[in-house]
Amino acid sequence: MSAEALTVAAYAALWLVLTAYVVRLARRLSRLEADLRALRASPEPPRSPSSPPPAPAARP
């Protein structure tokens, strides 16, 4: 293969990797936004001033 073909192949591979990373970040952000909407929509039980805040939920 010529140097130009290798360069094009390298740029194509890099573009695919970066695109996959951006898509992955977008999906993660979408999940976080959905979780935040669900938390805002759920009614929070009243707490006494001396009770500690609830522990955050563990993510798998």
HUPECOR-V150248 format. One line per field, one symbol per residue. ss: DSSP state (a for helix, b for strand, c for the rest). Layout:
ss->???
This chain:
ss->ccaaaaaaaaaaaaaaaaaaaaaaaaaaaaaaaaaaaaaaaccccccccccccccccccc
